[in-house]
Structures are given as structure tokens and as C-alpha cells.
Amino acid sequence: MSDVLLSVQDLVVEFPTRKGILTAVDRISFDISRGEVLGVVGESGAGKSMTGSAIIGLIEPPGHIAGGSISLAGERIDNLPRDAMRKVRGKRIGMVFQDPLTSLNPLYTIAEQLIETIRTHMKLSESAARARAIELLDEVGIPAASRRIDDYPHQFSGGMRQRVVIALALCAEPELIIADEPTTALDVSVQSQIIDVLKRLCSEHRTAVMLITHDMGVIAEAADRVAVLYAGRVAEIGPVKDVIKDAKHPYTKGLMGSIPTLMQDSDRLTQIPGSMPRLTDIPPGCAFSPRCPKAFARCFIEQPGCKVHDGRDVACMLYDEGTAL
């Protein structure tokens, strides 16, 4: 896709501590086009949410962006002053958080929260903002929206609350939505409904979506492309169908292999040995090398850069060596 909306180049996020600098995001690069859903996947600690927080300007001090750039529609936004970034956040970039209960204020009705958000970013009267809020609730699938709008968050189910949060993110018609694990706390049927809502909105409004998750099943259902992260670095980026059918990076292969199938005849699930390294103990060379079944000497010394292989970016020494996985 050629109409690039978001461009992240060599992004570095650091946290100074008494024991030294912790690098949570290490030179991550990717683009998202208008109308595209980019899935960002990896184990806990891979840097998925931290990357999303950096894009929307929600990294709390002393954490900070230490390198690279973030551009929205050709305009660099990572170096904007706080007040200028506030105008971007909500207006041009919307955010859907994992837990709708922490995103919605339990003391205010849905109407109060939606109307306040709409009027903050759009010059509308109270009545026009209310009409817009009802329209949004209807669009994300809230039944009897004109009546339910005056309810409080606790009067909604988990799935309905997540729909309200999506409506909040859409209030100002943003160009980009960052959805951080939006289906984690929901049952499977509701997960599917939320994914359908995001995909439909993306298609109808040409809104770009950065979908952060640890679930490859959600990625397979919702995303156009997928970026696999490991220890704050990109392991592989490519079209979802290609990555699922023929993963190139050993870590991506491990993630795909750990998904049970109906055809699987085994008492135990496949798993990747070991665990994600701590930020204080990221090994030299390839961060995945201690867990990688195909690691060789260079993997423990040199950090691989992303190379184009079969139409996707892969950060793996095996391809520098011309060795097939």
C-alpha cells in the first residue's frame, strides 16, 4: 500500500535507572497506510504497548524517546511540544486501551464522557455533540443507542464497554487508531464482534489501525500486515497471509507452532523454550539467540538488521548466510 499515513523510523525508547539505561524499544521501524490494519504481535515485554505509547505521546518521565522519528501524514510528531501533541492526541490519533473499565470514568454517564470528548476536539453545540455521540454508539453496534447513552459504564457488559471506548476513540474522526489489546478481556464471540467493528470502520473511513496483541489468531482475522516484535526489536514484518503460511524468523515460527490446531494429535502444546529477556539482561547479538534452535556463532555476537526476504523484512543471521530455514 502506497498511501503511508504513519511512518516510524529507528524508534528508540529509553528509561534511565540507577543501574543504567534500559532500552525498551530498540530501533523499531515500520509504516502504516491509510485504511490498513497493522498487527503488532509478540510476548509480554516485546515492546508492543511501549511503541504505541511513544506514537501517541504517553510515555511517562523519566522514560523518553531517545532516537528515531515518528511522522503522521508527513509531519514529524515525536518532537512536538506537549500542548501541540495534545491537539494531535484524540483529534488525529485515537487510542483504544485494553481494559475499558480503566478508560471510562464510573462517575459519569456515557453521554457526558462522549459529549465532552467531542466538544474538546470539534466545534459543536451541546445538542449537536449529543446527536454525534448517539450516531457513534449506533455505528459501533450499541443497541438502542439513544436510550443507553445516558447509562453509566457499570450498566454495560464488557463487550459493550469496549464498543463505547472505540466510539470515544472515533469521536474526532482520527486518521489513526492505536488499539492496545482491545479483545484480551473478552470471550471469543465478543472478540470477533469487536474485530469486525474495527475492520468495518477501517474500511469505511480509511482509518489506519495499529492493532497490538499477543494473539496470532486475532492477527490472522483482523490484520493486513503483521510486525513481530521481540525484546524491543523487529523480528519480522510482512503480509499476514505470507507470515502465517511461511514464517521466516525462528521466533515467528515458534509463535505459529505454539498455536493448537484441530488436526493436532498431541497431549502437549508446542512451546518456545525459555522466556523473554529482562531489559536489564538483553543478551549481545540477536536477543532471541539463547532460545533459538537454529542459532550459530554469529548470532551470539552480532545484532542482525532487517533484510528483505521473499517480500518481507526479516532480522535473522540465517539470511545473511544464505541459509534456508
C-alpha positions in Angstrom: 0.0 0.0 0.0 1.5 3.3 -1.1 -0.6 5.9 0.8 1.6 5.9 4.0 0.0 7.7 7.0 2.3 6.7 9.9 6.0 6.3 9.5 8.1 5.1 12.4 11.9 5.1 11.7 14.6 3.7 14.0 12.5 4.5 17.2 14.4 4.2 20.5 12.7 4.5 23.9 14.9 4.6 27.0 14.4 4.6 30.8 17.3 5.9 32.9 17.6 4.0 36.2 20.2 3.7 39.0 21.6 0.6 37.3 21.9 2.3 33.9 19.8 3.0 30.8 17.1 0.5 30.0 16.2 0.3 26.3 12.5 -0.7 26.0 12.3 -0.1 22.2 15.4 -0.6 20.1 15.4 1.0 16.6 12.0 -0.2 15.5 10.8 0.9 12.0 7.5 0.3 10.2 4.8 2.2 8.2 1.1 2.0 8.2 -1.0 3.1 5.2 -4.5 4.7 5.3 -7.1 2.1 5.5 -4.6 -0.6 6.6 -4.6 -2.7 9.8 -1.1 -3.4 11.0 -1.0 -6.1 13.7 1.8 -5.8 16.2 2.4 -9.1 18.0 4.9 -10.7 20.5 5.1 -12.0 24.0 4.7 -9.7 27.1 7.7 -7.4 27.3 8.3 -7.3 23.5 7.8 -3.6 23.3 4.3 -3.5 21.7 2.5 -1.2 24.1 5.6 0.9 24.6 5.8 1.6 20.9 2.1 2.6 20.8 2.6 4.9 23.8 5.5 6.5 22.1 3.5 7.2 19.0 0.6 8.8 20.9 3.0 10.7 23.3 2.0 8.9 26.5 5.4 7.8 27.8 5.8 8.9 31.4 9.0 10.6 32.5 11.8 9.6 33.1 11.1 7.5 30.1 11.6 9.3 26.8 12.1 8.9 23.1 15.9 8.8 22.7 16.2 8.4 19.0 14.5 8.0 15.6 11.4 9.7 14.3 7.6 9.4 14.2 5.8 11.1 11.3 2.0 11.4 10.8 0.9 12.2 7.2 4.4 13.5 6.5 4.6 15.7 9.7 7.0 14.8 12.4 5.2 14.5 15.7 7.7 12.9 18.1 9.4 16.3 18.9 6.2 18.3 19.3 5.7 20.4 22.5 3.2 19.0 25.0 0.4 21.4 24.1 0.8 20.7 20.4 0.9 16.9 21.0 -2.4 17.2 23.0 -4.1 18.5 19.8 -2.8 15.5 17.9 -3.9 13.0 20.6 -7.6 12.4 20.3 -8.0 14.6 17.3 -5.7 12.8 14.8 -4.8 9.7 16.7 -7.3 7.8 18.8 -6.5 5.2 21.4 -8.4 2.0 22.5 -7.0 0.6 25.7 -7.1 -3.0 26.9 -9.4 -2.5 29.9 -12.5 -0.4 29.2 -13.2 -0.1 32.9 -10.0 2.0 33.3 -10.8 4.0 30.2 -14.2 5.1 31.3 -15.0 7.2 34.4 -17.5 5.3 36.5 -18.9 8.6 38.0 -20.1 10.0 34.6 -22.6 8.8 32.1 -21.6 7.6 28.7 -23.2 10.7 27.3 -21.2 13.1 29.5 -17.9 11.4 28.5 -18.6 11.2 24.8 -20.0 14.8 24.6 -17.1 16.3 26.5 -14.6 14.5 24.2 -16.4 15.5 21.0 -16.7 19.2 22.1 -13.0 19.2 23.1 -11.9 18.4 19.5 -14.9 19.7 17.4 -16.7 23.0 17.4 -20.2 21.6 18.0 -23.1 22.7 20.2 -24.3 20.5 23.1 -27.2 19.2 21.1 -25.1 18.5 18.0 -22.5 16.8 20.1 -25.1 14.6 21.7 -26.5 13.7 18.3 -23.0 12.8 17.1 -22.4 10.7 20.2 -25.6 8.7 19.6 -24.6 8.3 16.0 -21.2 6.9 17.1 -22.7 4.5 19.6 -25.0 3.2 16.8 -22.1 2.8 14.4 -20.1 0.6 16.9 -23.2 -1.6 17.5 -24.7 -0.4 20.7 -28.4 -1.3 20.6 -31.0 1.4 21.5 -28.1 4.0 21.5 -30.4 7.0 22.1 -31.6 5.4 25.4 -28.4 3.7 26.5 -26.3 6.8 26.1 -27.5 8.1 29.5 -26.4 4.9 31.3 -23.3 4.6 33.4 -20.3 2.3 32.4 -21.2 -0.3 35.1 -24.6 -0.8 33.3 -22.8 -2.2 30.2 -21.3 -5.6 29.6 -17.5 -5.9 29.0 -18.1 -6.1 25.2 -20.4 -3.1 25.2 -18.0 -1.1 27.2 -15.2 -1.8 24.7 -17.5 -0.6 21.9 -18.0 2.6 23.9 -14.3 3.0 24.2 -14.0 2.5 20.4 -16.7 5.2 20.0 -14.6 7.5 22.2 -11.6 6.9 20.1 -13.6 7.8 16.9 -15.1 10.9 18.3 -12.9 13.4 16.4 -12.7 11.2 13.3 -9.0 10.4 13.8 -6.7 9.3 11.0 -5.1 6.6 13.1 -6.4 4.3 15.9 -4.0 2.5 18.2 -5.8 -0.5 19.7 -3.8 -1.9 22.6 -5.1 -5.5 23.3 -8.7 -4.4 22.7 -10.1 -8.0 22.9 -8.0 -9.6 25.7 -10.6 -9.5 28.5 -13.5 -10.6 26.2 -14.9 -14.0 25.3 -14.3 -15.4 21.9 -17.6 -14.4 20.3 -17.4 -10.8 21.6 -13.7 -10.7 20.4 -14.9 -11.5 16.9 -17.6 -8.8 17.1 -15.0 -6.1 18.2 -12.6 -7.2 15.4 -15.5 -6.8 12.9 -16.2 -3.3 14.2 -12.6 -2.3 13.8 -12.3 -3.8 10.3 -15.5 -2.2 9.1 -14.5 1.3 10.5 -11.1 0.9 8.9 -12.7 0.1 5.5 -15.5 2.7 5.6 -13.4 5.7 6.9 -10.0 4.7 5.6 -8.8 4.9 9.2 -5.4 3.3 9.8 -5.3 0.9 12.7 -2.3 -0.3 14.8 -3.6 -3.5 16.5 -1.4 -4.5 19.4 -2.0 -8.1 20.6 -0.2 -11.3 21.8 -2.8 -13.4 19.9 -1.8 -14.6 16.4 -5.4 -15.7 15.9 -6.6 -12.1 16.3 -3.9 -11.0 13.9 -4.9 -13.6 11.3 -8.5 -12.5 11.4 -8.1 -8.7 11.6 -4.8 -7.5 10.1 -3.5 -6.9 6.6 0.2 -7.0 7.7 1.9 -8.1 10.9 5.0 -6.8 12.7 6.5 -9.4 15.1 8.5 -7.8 17.9 10.9 -9.5 20.3 12.8 -7.7 23.2 12.0 -4.3 21.7 13.2 -5.1 18.2 11.5 -6.1 15.0 11.9 -9.8 14.1 9.7 -9.9 11.0 7.3 -7.7 9.1 5.1 -8.9 6.2 1.7 -9.6 4.8 -0.3 -11.7 7.3 -1.1 -14.4 4.9 2.5 -14.9 3.9 3.8 -14.8 7.5 1.2 -17.3 8.7 1.7 -19.6 5.8 5.5 -19.5 5.7 7.1 -17.7 8.7 10.8 -16.9 8.1 12.1 -15.8 11.5 12.6 -18.7 14.0 10.7 -16.7 16.7 7.7 -16.2 14.3 7.9 -19.9 13.6 7.8 -20.6 17.3 4.8 -18.4 17.8 2.9 -20.1 14.9 3.9 -23.5 16.2 2.5 -22.8 19.6 -1.0 -22.3 18.3 -3.0 -25.5 18.7 -4.9 -26.8 15.7 -7.9 -29.1 15.4 -5.7 -31.6 13.5 -3.1 -31.7 16.2 -2.8 -35.1 17.9 -0.7 -34.5 21.0 -1.0 -34.3 24.7 1.2 -31.3 25.0 1.3 -27.9 23.2 4.4 -26.9 21.4 6.2 -24.1 23.2 9.3 -21.8 22.8 11.9 -22.8 25.4 13.0 -20.1 27.8 11.4 -16.7 28.3 11.7 -13.1 27.1 14.9 -11.5 28.5 14.6 -8.7 31.1 15.5 -5.2 29.9 18.5 -5.3 32.3 19.8 -8.5 30.8 19.3 -8.4 27.0 22.0 -10.7 25.5 24.5 -9.4 22.9 23.9 -10.2 19.3 20.4 -11.4 18.5 18.2 -11.1 21.5 16.5 -14.4 20.6 19.7 -16.4 20.2 19.5 -18.1 23.7 16.1 -19.6 22.7 16.7 -20.2 19.0 17.1 -23.8 17.7 19.0 -22.5 14.7 21.4 -20.1 16.4 25.1 -20.3 15.4 28.2 -18.4 16.5 27.5 -15.0 14.8 24.0 -14.9 16.4 25.6 -14.5 19.9 27.9 -11.7 18.8 26.3 -9.6 16.0 22.8 -7.9 16.1 21.0 -8.7 12.8 19.5 -5.9 10.8 16.2 -6.3 8.8 16.8 -7.8 5.3 14.2 -8.2 2.6 13.5 -11.8 2.0 10.5 -13.2 0.0 8.8 -9.8 0.1 9.1 -9.2 3.8 11.6 -7.8 6.3 13.4 -10.4 8.5 16.0 -9.7 11.1 17.9 -13.0 11.1 21.5 -14.0 10.5 20.4 -17.1 8.7 19.5 -15.0 5.7 22.9 -13.2 5.8 24.4 -16.6 5.4 22.1 -17.5 2.6 20.9 -20.4 4.6 17.2 -21.6 4.2 15.2 -22.0 7.4 
